[in-house]
Amino acid sequence: MGRLENRRVKCNYKSNIKFRIDSGSNPFYLASVVGNLNGYGDVAHVELKPSNSDWVPMQRSWGVTWKADLKDSQKDECPGLCNNDNIHFDLSGKAFGYLAKTGHEEELRNAGWIDIQYTTRNPFYIWVSCAMLFDFKIAMKIDSGSNPYYLAMAVENVNGDGEIDRIDITAQGWKSWAPMQRNWGETWKFDVPFGTNEPFSISYNLFSILISLLIFNHSCFCIELINVTAASDSFFNSVATWYGPPNGAGSDGGACGLGYDIENDPYYGFVSAGNNNLFKSGAGCGACYEVKCINNNACSKKPIRVTITDECPGSCNDDDIHFDLSGKAFGALAYPGQEYNLRNAGRISLQYRRVKCNYKSNVKFKIVPGSNPYYLAFVVETLNGYGDIASIELQPSNSNWVSMQRSFGVTWKADLKYAQKGPFSVRITGPESKASITAYNVIPYDWKIGQFYYSNVNF
């Protein structure tokens, strides 16, 4: 057998760099794939310069995809020449006309550019009851893309100064409130890690007005309720396709970082790629779902269990929930002998529900290439429960706990300073209950790349 030799060379694409906007980008979040990069292809950092602000550092989302949050606007943004003035209001035509005397609206609009005076009320000098502050009830409009495991809503009719500093969410049975994240503009979002039959309760911190009222007037919390249920014992509608070999595991591991492990115990190829609402920029990796099809003659109508191990970008995001199943998992939805007929359909209606993973084994860690005495990265596999990870901490034998960062998918990384050495203990914390498990001394001091290290704990 001949010997294979290799050497690293510079890329030379004979073209300039190109950028492809990634799915999920919006006016307040931009993600881009960087392609055709000559040289050795290494990127230390990427910065983005909007037309109306200074350079903004981008973060690596995964692979060659980089992302950045774009600063929020009020109701809309006036870029470009508007920023030549310290304060510039580009009013709607209706609002502009209201500045005029009755009958002079058109005359004022024809001026085009006028000097105005403005003020904002200082909340620290206004003390009113909630009833006076909120003459009209706050309205919440559920945003498209919401599903039993992801809630996004636009918040409207906010009186006072109209600024929302924070929104918290809870439901009966939860131990505490959880913060929502601003998606963009007036839209806020929250990943629901598990189902609940109870309505959600929403608490608003309206800039500093409500903060002051919460501190000094405990009878005034201004909490609204919305009836959005996410029952874990019910199935919900979605779409499914399949990819890879007909009886295979889809890709060679995909965007979650599991590699060829998806072909073996405990996955055995029963895996799926997910669109944005399932993959969640890698945070959805490892989540388990029961899926079944019922609207095709080849469908057995019996559920199978799959794990999210890859991303389905592009047109998959035309659907609210889209599973791109491995060929093996797709065929398992059919009656015996009908696998070919079901795969031949290509795209089918699917019903799904999120379930707890139960791998009948403990958590294991696989050291990934690139790890060295000053940098350690590993894949987390066979995590029971809902698969969500809020944080991972690493404790070397000669220092305190070190916070790790999600590299991509289920791969977590940490920089080791001052020659921090093993054996290493690993602590994994879940997102909602804040429950944690600790695998003591699970990674030895003489760890090896590609090696699995098995713990004796799991959720």
C-alpha angles and dihedrals in degrees: 000000000000123000119247116220125191141182134182116251136184117267114242111184095167088229139080128265116282131198126210116196110235124229114265094043115136138161090288101038128043127188124177138182112226111217139177094026110170125210120043092330095236115141118196095183143338126217129196125208116201116203091248105042146035126279115300120207113234125213127223107253094186136312109345093340116110127189141193136183112234117216118263125254130209108248095321136351130248106200131178116026092015087074092062085080124064091230121016126172115196097196128199114256090250093052092045091054092051089065090067133081113263109283094018098082096109092046091055094046090052089061086067097189121047140165114249136179122225141182138184120212113246106233093208091067098045117078114178135148121260089250090059094041094051107042088157124042117253111252126215120200115196109233125229112265093043115135138160091287101037127046125191124171140174113228114217140175094036108167126196113049090338095229120128114204097178143357123201127194134199141159135202110288095028114119096219147001118278124210120242120218126232106248096187136314109340094343119107127189141199134185109226105212096195140008126275131187091203127090117255122251117216126203121193128205100199101202104284100324095080092037089060092045092050090053100043104026113040092179091068114069100140096214120173126197127215126189104231112142129193106188112191092201093060130079121231132202124261142142131259137197130165137227141186126034115349092247097025138101097259107246132005092271100310131210096330094069100239095125118188090342089093089073093058141056124345099013101039091187095302092129140120143202114230136207121241094286090056103031094044095192089303098313089101093059112119096023115137127222137180111223134182138170124219108164100074126073090232093055116112090202088222117125123239127194122240135177125222106243105150144030127251105202132178118027092013086077091062084082125063092230121015127174115196097196129199113257089250094053093044091053091049089065089068134080112265107280093020097083094105093049092051094047088048089062087066097194124040140170111259136193119212145174131184116247137179116270113240111182096167088230139079129263116282132195127212119199110229129216115273094046114131139157090288100039130040126188130171142171118241112219139179095020110171126215121042093331096235116138120198096181144343125210128194125207117198117205092250104042146033126279117302122207114236126210129221106253094186135315109342093340115110127187142192136186112234114217130197092011095296105193141199161284086094128202119208127208119194120194125196122225107239112024090033087223113158140193126205125208104200119214090345097147112054126222091251096051119165131214112257093018122128119226116198125213129202095227140076139157 
